[in-house]
Amino acid sequence: MNMVITPKARLVIEVVQDLICPWCYLGVQRLLRTLRRRADIAYELVWHPFLLNPDMPQAGMARSDYVVRKFGGEERARRLYHSITEIGQREGLVFRFERIRRTPSSVDAHRLVRFAAREGRADDMAMALFAAHFSEGLDVGDPIVLTALAGSVGLHPDAARDFLDGDGEFATVQAENLRAHRLGINGVPCFVLGGRHAIAGAQESEVIARLLDVALLDD
């Protein structure tokens, strides 16, 4: 008996995000969950950096100072974080905002994702960074933390540390952040499917599924 195997549709999905953005973590999780249900799609994620805090010092800042600057006070931040935590639980994500002591610059984390992409590990690296920051409260601007996370996804820690000690991909991260703004992307996450269709925000899986269908029809 001959079986006809329908080839999978190939789809490139550009993920514009900041690794210290909780909505990005949620949005990517929903995207991946939706894609896992689509056996008809062979997808590739391409990670693009977006800097929510472009003027953040390289060493980051105390979380308490950041909360005041970003939200105007602890109480407003606490309400928002509670809401995100509840949404995260429904998506299988653990947010522990109380563990975060410093808000880092995300530049080096973005650089590390680009480094990991050379070994085909960008997806794993990005998700490890999200989880480290939001679930464990680790400082993903600290080169020691970043090196350990690189090793956890199968990258050589010494090579990762040497890369982080240099300035590789620094200019690219800055340039891609500027490019995103010039394209009119003012908030993240933003997903661009097939180079034609974009969707912003941590959308529900049903919305993502509909856009996947539209992108495949236009491919």
trRosetta pair geometry for C-beta under 8 A, 3 or more apart (Angstrom, degrees):
i j d omega theta_ij theta_ji phi_ij phi_ji
6 40 7.4 -20 110 -129 122 92
8 39 7.6 -107 -106 151 112 54
8 40 5.9 167 -132 -179 73 37
8 41 6.1 118 -176 -145 103 6
8 42 4.1 102 112 -24 132 98
9 40 6.1 28 15 146 98 86
9 41 5.5 -34 69 -109 90 63
9 42 7.0 -177 82 25 36 76
9 216 5.2 44 147 -136 164 111
9 219 6.5 121 -169 62 116 159
10 41 7.8 125 -107 -164 18 63
10 42 5.0 -30 -100 75 67 101
10 43 7.6 154 -159 -89 49 33
10 44 7.6 14 -172 -4 90 102
10 219 8.0 166 70 -173 64 149
11 41 5.5 -26 17 -160 123 110
11 42 7.3 145 20 76 70 50
11 43 4.9 -27 72 -107 92 79
11 44 7.5 -177 92 25 47 68
11 193 6.3 -10 -178 -164 115 92
11 194 5.9 -59 -145 -64 83 89
11 212 7.3 38 -174 -147 174 85
11 215 6.2 80 -138 123 126 127
11 216 6.7 -60 -76 -82 127 82
11 219 7.0 -93 -94 -84 84 145
12 43 7.5 147 -96 -160 22 65
12 44 5.1 -23 -112 67 69 101
12 46 6.2 19 -176 -11 101 118
12 193 7.8 150 85 -156 51 44
12 194 6.4 116 53 -94 76 37
12 195 7.0 31 77 -34 115 87
13 31 7.3 166 153 -178 154 133
13 43 5.8 4 -1 -169 114 115
13 44 7.1 168 25 81 70 47
13 45 5.4 -30 74 -105 96 62
13 46 7.1 173 85 21 43 75
13 191 5.8 -12 -175 -168 103 103
13 192 7.1 153 -161 75 51 49
13 193 5.4 -12 -109 -104 81 69
13 194 8.0 -7 -81 -27 57 52
14 45 7.9 126 -109 -163 19 55
14 46 4.9 -32 -107 71 66 103
14 48 5.8 22 -179 -10 100 123
14 191 6.9 151 77 -159 57 48
14 192 4.0 -5 53 55 111 103
14 193 7.9 -140 25 -62 73 29
14 195 7.6 79 -12 -84 122 54
15 28 6.4 54 -153 -103 138 103
15 31 7.5 -177 -103 74 115 169
15 45 5.4 8 -12 -167 124 103
15 46 6.8 166 18 75 75 45
15 47 5.2 -26 68 -108 105 58
15 48 6.6 170 81 24 48 76
15 126 7.9 78 100 -180 144 170
15 189 6.7 -31 -165 -159 81 114
15 191 6.0 -10 -104 -107 61 78
16 48 4.6 -28 -99 77 69 112
16 49 7.9 -13 -149 81 64 10
16 50 5.2 70 170 -38 88 124
16 180 5.5 140 -152 -123 134 129
16 185 5.7 -33 129 -175 160 161
16 188 5.6 -125 118 -114 83 111
16 189 6.6 142 78 -162 63 60
16 190 4.3 -10 59 61 117 95
16 191 7.5 -156 23 -74 78 31
16 192 7.2 56 -15 -10 107 102
17 21 6.4 -143 -173 48 79 126
17 24 3.9 117 -154 -150 108 132
17 27 7.5 -166 -104 72 118 122
17 28 6.7 6 -90 -53 160 119
17 47 7.1 -58 39 -152 106 86
17 48 7.4 115 18 70 63 63
17 49 7.7 -59 71 -124 54 33
17 50 6.0 -178 91 27 7 108
17 126 7.7 79 77 -163 138 130
17 188 5.0 154 -117 172 43 133
17 189 4.8 -7 -94 -110 94 89
17 190 7.8 -166 -62 30 60 60
18 21 4.1 91 70 -19 95 114
18 24 5.8 -177 53 -22 57 156
18 49 7.2 63 -100 -164 61 66
18 50 5.0 -89 -52 82 86 82
18 51 6.4 114 -107 -113 118 23
18 52 4.6 -92 -1 -16 175 102
18 106 5.6 114 -168 67 89 169
18 188 5.6 130 1 67 85 146
19 24 7.2 -100 -94 97 24 144
19 106 5.0 162 49 -153 94 123
19 109 4.6 -122 64 127 153 137
19 110 6.5 -162 -7 -64 120 71
19 113 7.4 -174 -65 -38 134 133
19 126 6.6 -132 -105 -149 107 75
19 129 4.8 -23 -166 125 133 129
19 130 6.2 -121 -158 -71 76 67
19 133 6.8 130 145 -5 86 149
19 140 6.5 -107 124 116 124 153
20 52 7.0 -123 75 38 95 126
20 53 7.8 -34 74 16 133 116
20 103 6.8 107 176 -160 147 81
20 104 6.5 -171 -77 58 145 83
20 106 4.9 -139 -3 -72 109 124
20 109 7.6 122 -38 43 91 158
20 133 5.7 -128 -111 -177 73 161
20 140 7.0 -169 -74 56 97 123
21 24 3.8 76 83 0 108 113
21 25 7.1 -179 94 -11 60 79
21 50 8.0 -4 -18 82 146 108
21 52 5.8 135 -75 -36 108 144
21 188 5.7 97 79 90 174 107
21 189 7.3 165 101 -51 135 73
22 25 5.5 -49 -153 32 41 114
22 26 6.5 38 151 -14 68 104
22 81 7.9 157 -40 -120 169 68
22 84 4.9 27 140 -169 146 149
22 88 7.7 -72 -174 -65 108 124
22 95 6.5 39 -137 -117 123 134
22 134 6.2 122 -107 -112 85 135
23 26 5.5 -52 -148 41 37 112
23 27 5.9 39 153 -22 68 108
23 84 7.6 -96 -67 -120 66 118
23 188 7.2 146 89 107 106 62
23 189 6.4 -149 122 -4 86 83
23 201 7.0 -60 171 -152 127 56
23 202 4.6 -131 -169 -29 81 121
24 27 5.6 -54 -140 39 30 111
24 28 6.1 28 161 -17 65 106
24 130 7.4 -137 103 -108 95 120
24 188 5.4 10 -80 132 109 105
24 189 4.4 123 -118 -60 69 98
24 202 7.6 -125 -73 -74 17 101
25 28 6.2 -55 -145 37 24 106
25 29 6.4 27 154 -20 60 110
25 88 7.7 10 109 -112 116 113
25 93 6.4 132 142 -156 112 155
25 130 4.3 146 -109 -163 104 126
25 134 5.8 -34 -56 -3 172 159
26 29 5.7 -59 -150 36 29 113
26 30 6.4 25 155 -16 65 107
26 84 7.3 -124 -45 -155 137 90
26 87 6.3 13 -125 122 143 119
26 88 6.4 -103 -90 -89 101 76
26 91 6.1 134 -140 25 80 168
26 93 6.7 -128 -94 29 67 157
26 202 4.2 23 100 -144 109 146
27 30 5.8 -56 -150 37 31 109
27 31 6.3 33 152 -20 65 105
27 188 7.9 -142 38 158 154 68
27 189 3.8 -153 83 33 154 139
27 191 7.5 -161 159 -35 118 111
27 201 6.7 -178 -97 140 129 33
27 202 3.7 -117 -68 -106 83 69
27 203 6.9 57 -131 18 92 60
28 31 5.5 -52 -147 36 34 115
28 32 6.2 31 156 -17 67 106
28 126 7.3 -128 -162 131 165 124
28 127 7.3 -153 125 -90 135 84
28 130 7.2 -143 56 -63 139 163
28 189 6.5 173 -46 -94 77 159
29 32 6.0 -56 -146 38 28 108
29 33 6.2 29 155 -20 64 108
29 91 5.1 88 119 160 137 128
29 92 7.2 -170 -174 64 133 92
29 93 5.7 -91 -77 -53 167 126
30 33 5.7 -52 -143 37 31 112
30 34 6.3 32 156 -19 63 106
30 91 6.5 -68 -67 -130 80 130
30 202 6.3 117 12 -174 137 77
30 203 6.7 -166 112 78 147 55
30 204 6.8 -124 -160 -146 143 22
30 205 5.4 -139 -170 -70 93 74
30 208 6.3 160 134 -17 100 148
31 34 5.9 -60 -153 36 28 110
31 35 6.3 24 153 -17 65 109
31 191 6.2 159 -102 -87 141 152
31 208 5.8 -161 -106 -143 62 152
32 35 5.6 -55 -144 38 33 111
32 36 6.3 39 156 -27 66 102
33 36 5.9 -50 -150 27 30 113
33 37 7.2 26 152 -16 58 104
33 91 7.4 -129 -27 -156 151 89
33 205 6.0 -72 96 -98 109 127
34 37 6.0 -63 -163 32 35 109
34 38 6.9 21 148 -15 67 112
34 205 4.5 175 -78 -148 103 90
34 208 4.5 -155 -13 98 175 129
34 209 5.5 -143 -157 -65 120 80
34 212 7.0 -174 143 -28 122 142
35 38 5.6 -66 -151 37 40 109
35 41 6.4 -98 -148 85 82 130
35 43 5.5 -68 -149 20 133 153
35 212 7.8 170 -91 -101 71 146
37 209 7.8 -33 79 -99 127 118
38 41 4.4 17 126 17 120 113
38 209 7.7 172 -63 -126 120 86
38 212 6.5 -107 -84 155 164 157
41 212 6.8 -63 -70 -172 157 124
41 216 7.3 -103 -96 -83 106 127
45 122 7.1 -151 94 100 99 114
45 123 5.6 100 54 -87 132 102
47 113 5.2 -81 103 153 151 135
47 114 7.6 -136 83 -71 109 63
47 117 7.0 -147 37 -71 108 125
47 122 5.3 -159 6 169 126 125
47 123 7.9 179 -45 -80 120 50
47 126 5.7 -168 -106 -69 150 143
48 176 5.3 -148 -162 174 89 129
48 180 6.6 146 139 -72 124 118
49 106 7.5 173 -151 118 109 108
49 107 7.9 64 -169 -124 152 50
49 110 3.8 44 -100 -149 131 143
49 113 7.7 154 -69 55 95 130
49 173 4.8 5 47 -147 160 82
49 176 5.2 97 49 89 86 123
49 177 5.6 -47 109 -64 95 87
49 180 8.0 -130 94 -19 50 139
50 177 5.9 130 -128 -123 37 77
50 180 5.2 -90 -101 96 96 171
50 185 6.8 -97 -110 125 134 125
50 188 4.7 153 72 -47 153 145
50 190 7.7 94 -47 22 154 105
51 54 4.3 93 113 -82 129 74
51 56 7.8 -143 -175 16 108 109
51 106 6.5 -178 -120 60 74 106
51 107 7.0 10 -102 -75 123 79
51 110 7.9 -76 -74 -23 85 153
51 173 7.8 85 -52 157 113 98
51 177 4.6 4 5 -131 101 145
52 106 7.6 56 29 14 88 137
52 188 7.3 -111 -68 35 100 115
53 56 3.9 59 126 -41 115 114
53 103 7.4 81 1 143 168 121
53 105 7.2 -124 94 -115 109 60
53 106 7.5 110 48 6 95 99
54 177 6.7 143 -99 153 115 149
56 60 6.4 0 171 -115 114 48
56 61 6.9 -125 -151 -4 87 102
56 103 7.2 -110 -135 120 133 98
56 104 7.4 87 151 143 142 34
56 105 4.3 172 105 -93 115 79
56 106 7.7 67 55 4 150 69
57 60 6.5 -89 78 3 84 10
57 61 6.3 99 35 -54 108 90
57 105 6.6 -121 93 -47 35 119
58 105 5.3 -61 -129 18 34 152
58 107 7.4 -56 -120 42 76 129
58 141 7.2 165 171 -179 52 123
59 105 7.5 55 31 -1 17 110
59 141 7.1 132 -157 127 23 133
60 102 4.7 81 121 162 138 111
60 103 5.6 -179 -166 90 104 47
60 104 4.0 -61 -84 -113 131 44
60 105 5.7 -133 -72 -10 68 67
60 139 6.7 -133 13 -154 163 109
60 141 4.8 159 -44 46 117 156
61 65 5.0 -90 155 79 116 124
61 66 5.3 140 87 -57 110 95
61 102 6.8 165 83 -156 25 81
61 103 5.8 -12 60 57 77 93
62 65 4.6 84 68 7 92 105
62 66 6.9 -165 91 -8 46 87
62 101 7.3 -50 -145 162 66 68
62 102 6.2 -60 -109 -107 32 70
62 103 7.8 21 104 16 17 82
63 66 5.5 -57 -147 38 35 113
63 67 6.2 39 156 -25 69 104
63 100 5.3 128 -97 120 145 89
63 101 5.6 -134 -6 -175 121 20
63 102 5.9 -116 -41 -87 82 16
63 103 5.5 119 -102 -30 63 86
64 67 5.9 -50 -147 30 29 112
64 68 6.8 28 155 -16 60 103
64 74 7.4 -19 -139 -82 78 108
65 68 6.0 -56 -155 35 33 109
65 69 6.4 26 152 -14 66 110
66 69 5.7 -61 -148 42 32 109
66 70 5.7 16 161 -10 71 116
66 103 4.0 58 -62 12 170 145
67 70 6.1 -60 -132 45 25 101
67 71 5.5 -32 -174 35 65 112
67 73 7.3 -12 137 146 95 12
67 74 5.8 53 131 -94 141 59
67 77 4.5 -50 -153 -40 110 164
68 71 7.4 -69 -109 58 12 71
68 72 6.8 12 -162 -157 48 12
68 73 6.2 36 -116 -85 66 37
68 74 7.6 -20 -70 -45 74 68
70 77 7.4 76 84 -91 105 115
71 74 8.0 106 86 -82 124 15
71 76 4.5 -171 162 94 111 114
71 77 4.3 152 53 -64 164 88
71 80 7.0 -136 -120 12 140 141
72 76 5.8 35 65 27 94 150
73 76 5.3 90 68 12 84 101
73 77 7.1 -155 99 -3 44 93
74 77 5.7 -65 -151 42 34 111
74 78 6.0 37 154 -28 71 107
75 78 5.6 -51 -146 31 31 114
75 79 6.8 31 156 -18 62 101
76 79 6.0 -54 -154 33 32 109
76 80 6.6 27 152 -14 64 107
77 80 5.8 -60 -151 40 34 110
77 81 6.0 31 155 -19 70 110
78 81 5.8 -55 -141 39 29 109
78 82 6.3 35 156 -25 63 105
79 82 5.8 -52 -150 30 29 113
79 83 6.7 28 153 -17 62 104
80 83 5.8 -57 -155 35 33 111
80 84 6.4 28 152 -15 68 107
81 84 5.6 -53 -145 39 35 110
81 85 6.1 41 154 -25 66 105
81 95 7.1 -160 -170 139 83 130
81 97 4.3 -57 -157 6 138 166
82 85 5.7 -53 -148 33 29 115
82 86 6.6 28 154 -18 63 104
83 86 6.0 -56 -153 34 31 109
83 87 6.6 26 152 -14 65 106
84 87 5.7 -56 -149 39 34 109
84 88 6.0 39 152 -24 67 108
84 95 5.8 10 119 22 99 178
84 97 7.9 87 73 -47 122 128
85 88 5.5 -55 -147 35 29 116
85 89 6.7 37 153 -26 62 100
85 95 4.5 -129 -103 69 72 117
85 97 7.1 -99 -64 -5 113 107
86 89 5.8 -46 -153 25 33 114
86 90 7.2 29 151 -14 60 101
87 90 5.9 -58 -161 35 37 110
87 91 6.6 20 148 -8 68 111
87 202 8.0 87 147 119 144 144
88 91 5.7 -68 -149 46 35 104
88 92 8.0 -91 169 65 61 26
88 93 3.9 -86 -166 82 94 99
88 94 6.7 150 140 -85 124 9
88 95 4.6 123 28 -14 167 108
89 92 7.8 54 -174 -64 28 18
89 93 7.4 -93 -61 62 25 59
89 94 7.7 55 -90 -97 65 52
93 134 7.5 4 168 111 112 135
93 135 7.6 -123 -179 -70 74 110
94 131 8.0 52 56 -143 91 85
94 134 7.6 151 96 121 58 92
94 135 4.5 69 87 -121 99 105
95 134 5.1 -50 -121 172 71 106
95 135 7.0 -82 -98 -82 25 59
96 99 4.4 33 123 3 110 117
96 100 7.7 149 105 -24 69 81
96 134 7.0 125 36 157 62 53
96 135 5.8 69 13 -154 103 35
96 136 7.3 66 54 -65 127 12
96 137 6.0 -75 99 -43 105 101
97 100 5.7 -46 -162 17 50 115
97 134 7.5 -20 -76 -149 62 71
98 137 7.6 -56 90 -85 45 137
99 136 6.5 -119 127 155 150 27
99 137 2.6 -127 126 -43 100 144
100 103 7.1 51 161 -75 120 64
100 133 7.0 35 -103 179 115 71
100 134 7.7 -17 -60 -111 123 39
100 137 4.6 -140 -67 -135 47 84
101 137 6.6 71 -7 170 77 113
101 139 7.5 -54 64 -64 90 102
102 139 5.1 17 65 -106 120 113
102 141 7.5 -98 120 39 120 119
104 109 7.3 100 105 -24 132 122
104 133 7.7 -112 25 -116 117 117
104 139 5.3 125 -63 -168 123 76
104 140 5.4 -159 46 65 153 62
104 141 2.8 -174 -162 -17 123 117
104 142 7.3 -105 -106 -20 138 67
105 108 7.0 77 99 5 96 89
105 141 5.0 96 49 -120 66 133
106 109 4.8 -58 -162 45 68 118
106 110 5.8 72 138 -25 87 99
106 140 7.1 22 -118 100 71 111
106 141 7.1 -87 -79 -78 33 93
107 110 5.9 -59 -154 36 30 109
107 111 6.4 31 150 -21 65 105
107 141 7.9 53 41 -124 72 95
107 170 6.9 37 169 -134 118 79
107 173 5.7 124 -151 121 78 152
107 174 7.8 11 -130 -62 116 80
108 111 5.2 -47 -146 34 38 117
108 112 6.3 43 152 -24 66 101
108 140 7.9 -173 83 145 94 69
108 141 6.0 109 41 -142 118 57
108 143 6.9 -85 174 -84 156 74
108 146 6.1 -82 134 -72 114 164
108 164 5.9 55 -160 -143 114 102
109 112 5.6 -51 -151 32 32 114
109 113 6.9 37 149 -21 62 99
109 129 5.1 119 -163 -153 116 144
109 140 4.7 39 -84 146 130 112
109 141 6.9 -68 -30 -81 101 53
109 146 6.6 -140 -92 -107 64 116
110 113 5.7 -48 -153 29 37 113
110 114 6.8 34 150 -15 64 103
110 169 7.8 -154 118 138 80 119
110 173 4.7 113 108 -127 129 126
111 114 5.8 -58 -157 38 35 111
111 115 6.4 38 146 -21 67 105
111 163 7.5 180 144 142 109 104
111 164 7.0 129 101 -109 128 69
111 168 6.8 119 -168 94 115 73
111 169 4.4 144 -138 89 83 119
111 170 6.3 -8 -92 -75 131 57
111 173 5.8 -68 -68 -42 76 139
112 115 5.3 -48 -147 35 37 116
112 116 6.3 39 152 -21 66 103
112 125 6.2 -154 131 177 93 131
112 129 7.3 141 82 -74 126 134
112 146 5.4 -144 -71 -168 154 116
112 149 7.6 60 155 87 154 115
112 150 6.3 -117 -162 -77 118 107
112 160 6.8 41 -135 -158 100 107
112 163 7.6 123 -106 103 64 125
112 164 6.8 4 -79 -81 97 106
113 116 5.6 -52 -147 36 32 112
113 117 6.6 44 149 -32 62 98
113 122 5.4 66 -178 -147 80 84
113 125 5.1 171 -111 105 62 123
113 126 5.2 49 -118 -72 124 86
113 129 7.1 -72 -65 -2 102 148
114 117 5.5 -41 -151 19 35 119
114 118 7.7 47 149 -26 56 90
114 122 7.5 29 -93 -110 24 112
114 169 4.5 158 85 -142 145 152
114 172 6.7 125 -132 93 167 136
114 173 7.3 -127 -16 -67 142 93
115 118 6.1 -45 -173 13 39 113
115 125 8.0 173 72 -140 80 169
115 150 7.6 -22 99 -121 127 127
115 155 7.5 70 124 -145 104 153
115 160 6.5 123 127 -123 147 75
115 163 5.0 94 -116 151 145 162
115 168 7.1 83 -83 108 103 125
115 169 6.7 -122 -51 -4 79 150
116 119 6.1 -69 -165 47 47 98
116 121 4.1 -94 -179 87 98 94
116 122 5.0 145 99 -85 100 48
116 124 7.2 -137 174 67 139 85
116 125 3.6 175 3 -28 175 153
116 126 8.0 -156 68 -30 145 69
116 150 7.0 -149 -78 -129 103 85
116 153 6.7 10 -135 97 133 139
116 155 6.0 -90 -108 -63 83 138
117 120 7.3 41 -165 -81 39 21
117 121 7.3 -121 -73 56 24 55
117 122 3.9 26 -83 -61 79 121
117 125 8.0 -97 -44 32 61 137
119 154 7.5 -159 134 106 137 100
119 155 6.1 156 43 -102 156 88
121 124 4.9 -56 -169 49 78 113
121 125 5.3 83 130 -31 90 103
121 153 5.3 128 -178 137 126 118
121 154 6.1 -159 -106 66 142 104
121 155 6.1 -153 68 -57 162 99
122 125 5.6 -60 -143 38 29 111
122 126 6.2 27 161 -20 67 106
123 126 6.1 -57 -149 35 26 107
123 127 6.5 16 159 -10 63 110
124 127 6.1 -63 -148 42 28 105
124 128 6.1 30 155 -22 66 110
124 153 4.2 148 128 -150 119 124
124 154 7.4 29 103 23 157 106
125 128 5.7 -57 -147 36 29 112
125 129 6.4 29 155 -19 64 106
125 149 7.3 98 -147 138 73 103
125 150 7.1 14 -122 -110 109 62
125 153 5.3 -150 -77 59 64 168
125 155 7.4 35 -87 -22 116 133
126 129 5.8 -57 -152 35 31 111
126 130 6.5 33 152 -19 65 104
127 130 5.6 -47 -147 34 36 114
127 131 6.3 32 156 -15 66 106
128 131 5.9 -57 -147 41 30 108
128 132 6.1 33 155 -24 65 108
128 149 5.1 151 135 -169 122 104
128 152 6.0 156 -148 89 144 120
128 153 5.3 -119 -24 -54 153 120
129 132 5.7 -51 -141 34 29 112
129 133 6.4 22 162 -13 63 107
129 140 5.3 89 -157 -142 90 147
129 149 6.3 87 -79 164 67 156
130 133 6.3 -68 -154 39 25 103
130 134 6.0 -16 170 13 65 117
131 134 6.6 -72 -129 53 23 87
131 135 4.8 -18 -169 20 68 125
131 136 6.9 53 141 -5 70 100
132 135 7.2 -30 -78 51 10 86
132 136 5.2 -41 -152 45 46 122
132 138 4.3 -50 169 49 93 127
132 140 5.7 116 96 -76 119 108
132 145 6.9 140 168 172 141 113
132 149 5.7 -56 -51 -95 156 132
133 136 7.5 28 -9 54 7 78
133 137 7.4 35 -173 -115 35 18
133 138 6.3 -87 -84 62 41 73
133 140 4.9 -53 -70 -12 104 127
134 137 8.0 19 -162 -67 9 47
138 142 7.6 -105 168 37 87 120
138 145 5.0 159 168 -149 117 138
138 149 8.0 157 108 -58 153 121
139 142 4.2 71 98 -15 109 113
139 145 5.6 164 73 -3 69 157
140 145 6.1 -117 -102 113 41 130
140 146 6.5 92 -162 -78 62 86
140 149 7.5 9 -123 -11 92 160
141 145 8.0 42 53 54 32 127
141 146 7.9 -15 -165 -43 9 118
142 145 4.1 75 75 10 104 109
142 146 6.6 180 87 -11 52 86
143 146 5.4 -54 -139 41 35 114
143 147 6.1 41 159 -25 67 103
143 161 6.7 88 167 -134 108 77
143 164 5.0 155 -133 131 105 141
143 165 7.3 73 -150 -69 152 67
144 147 5.9 -51 -148 32 28 112
144 148 6.6 27 154 -16 61 106
145 148 5.9 -59 -153 37 31 109
145 149 6.3 28 153 -17 66 108
146 149 5.7 -56 -146 38 32 111
146 150 6.4 39 153 -25 65 102
146 160 7.1 -153 132 154 87 118
146 164 5.9 129 99 -96 137 155
147 150 5.6 -50 -151 30 32 114
147 151 6.7 30 152 -15 63 103
147 157 5.1 70 174 -161 93 91
147 160 5.3 153 -126 99 65 114
147 161 4.6 22 -108 -73 128 93
147 164 6.9 -111 -67 19 87 147
148 151 5.8 -55 -155 36 34 111
148 152 6.5 38 148 -26 65 105
148 157 7.1 21 -90 -121 34 122
149 152 5.4 -50 -148 29 37 117
149 153 7.0 19 159 -7 65 103
150 153 6.6 -71 -158 41 30 96
150 155 4.1 -67 173 72 89 127
150 156 7.8 -25 136 70 113 30
150 157 5.9 138 85 -107 106 57
150 160 3.5 109 122 -109 170 169
150 161 8.0 -157 46 -41 146 63
151 154 7.8 93 -172 -35 33 8
151 155 6.4 -93 -79 70 32 71
151 156 7.5 13 -100 -165 76 16
151 157 4.0 -6 -66 -66 114 103
151 160 7.2 -128 -44 22 69 143
155 159 6.8 -119 167 73 92 109
155 160 5.2 83 126 -57 126 121
156 159 4.1 63 81 13 109 113
156 160 6.6 175 85 -14 55 85
157 160 5.6 -58 -146 38 32 112
157 161 6.2 31 158 -20 68 106
158 161 5.7 -53 -146 36 31 110
158 162 6.3 32 155 -19 65 105
159 162 5.8 -52 -147 36 31 111
159 163 6.4 34 152 -21 63 106
160 163 5.6 -54 -151 35 31 114
160 164 6.3 27 154 -16 66 107
161 164 5.7 -55 -145 39 32 109
161 165 6.2 36 154 -24 65 106
162 165 5.7 -54 -148 33 30 114
162 166 6.9 21 155 -12 62 105
163 166 6.2 -67 -159 38 31 104
163 168 5.4 -68 -160 50 82 136
167 170 4.5 -57 -175 7 79 135
167 171 7.6 55 150 -22 105 85
169 172 4.8 -58 -154 43 60 119
169 173 5.9 67 147 -28 83 96
170 173 6.0 -54 -154 31 29 110
170 174 6.7 23 153 -12 63 107
171 174 5.8 -57 -151 40 34 110
171 175 6.0 33 153 -20 68 110
172 175 5.6 -56 -143 39 31 110
172 176 6.1 28 159 -18 67 107
173 176 6.0 -56 -144 37 26 107
173 177 6.4 30 155 -21 61 106
174 177 5.8 -55 -152 33 30 113
174 178 6.6 27 153 -15 64 105
175 178 5.8 -56 -152 38 33 109
175 179 6.2 36 150 -23 66 106
176 179 5.3 -49 -143 35 36 116
176 180 6.5 44 155 -25 64 99
177 180 5.9 -49 -154 28 31 113
177 181 6.9 26 151 -13 61 104
178 181 5.8 -57 -155 37 35 109
178 182 6.3 33 151 -19 68 108
179 182 5.6 -57 -147 38 33 111
179 183 6.3 31 154 -19 66 107
180 183 5.8 -60 -151 37 30 110
180 185 4.3 -63 176 63 87 127
180 190 7.7 147 -156 48 112 138
181 184 7.8 71 178 -55 32 11
181 185 6.6 -89 -82 64 30 73
181 186 7.0 69 -128 -90 71 62
185 188 7.1 47 167 -71 112 81
185 190 5.0 -112 -137 11 120 165
185 200 7.5 177 -136 -101 82 118
187 190 7.3 120 91 -50 57 105
187 200 6.2 80 82 -176 95 126
187 201 7.3 22 115 -72 118 71
188 200 7.7 -103 -114 -150 29 87
189 200 7.2 174 97 -154 51 52
189 201 6.9 56 60 176 73 2
189 202 6.4 86 29 -72 109 65
190 198 6.1 2 179 -170 100 108
190 199 7.2 171 -155 85 58 39
190 200 4.7 -18 -105 -105 85 77
190 201 8.0 38 -86 -11 59 42
191 198 6.8 161 85 -150 47 57
191 199 5.2 -10 58 58 95 88
191 200 7.9 -175 20 -82 64 32
191 208 7.7 31 58 -126 157 101
191 211 7.9 113 93 112 119 149
192 195 6.5 41 149 -106 111 25
192 196 7.8 137 -177 39 86 26
192 197 7.1 149 -158 79 53 42
192 198 4.8 -20 -100 -95 73 85
193 196 7.0 -47 88 56 66 71
193 197 4.6 -24 59 69 99 99
193 198 7.5 -179 14 -80 72 33
193 199 7.5 23 -9 3 110 101
193 211 6.1 147 9 145 151 104
193 212 6.8 -144 -140 -102 157 50
193 215 3.9 -70 130 -97 125 155
194 197 6.3 36 50 21 100 93
194 215 4.5 162 3 -168 128 105
194 216 7.9 -177 -51 -69 144 36
194 218 6.7 146 108 85 155 104
194 219 5.6 -116 -128 -90 143 91
196 215 6.9 156 63 -126 103 82
196 218 6.0 -110 85 115 157 144
197 211 5.8 175 141 -169 133 99
197 214 5.9 133 -109 104 163 113
197 215 4.9 -124 34 -83 137 94
197 218 7.2 133 -35 40 118 145
199 203 5.9 -44 156 -9 125 149
199 207 7.1 155 -161 140 144 107
199 208 7.0 -178 89 -103 161 65
199 211 5.2 -68 -43 -88 139 169
203 207 4.1 -98 170 80 123 133
203 208 5.5 148 94 -50 115 84
204 207 5.1 96 61 5 76 102
204 208 7.3 -145 99 -3 40 89
205 208 5.5 -58 -148 40 37 112
205 209 6.1 42 154 -26 70 104
206 209 5.7 -50 -147 32 30 114
206 210 6.7 31 154 -19 61 102
207 210 5.9 -54 -155 32 32 110
207 211 6.7 26 151 -14 64 106
208 211 5.8 -60 -152 39 34 108
208 212 6.4 41 150 -25 67 103
209 212 5.5 -49 -150 30 33 116
209 213 6.7 34 152 -19 63 102
210 213 5.8 -53 -156 33 34 112
210 214 6.6 33 149 -17 66 104
211 214 5.5 -50 -147 36 39 113
211 215 6.2 40 154 -20 68 105
212 215 5.8 -56 -147 37 29 111
212 216 6.3 27 155 -18 64 108
213 216 5.9 -56 -147 36 29 110
213 217 6.5 32 154 -21 63 106
214 217 5.8 -56 -152 33 31 113
214 218 6.6 17 156 -9 65 110
215 218 6.1 -65 -149 43 30 103
215 219 6.5 48 150 -47 65 99
216 219 5.4 -36 -149 4 36 121
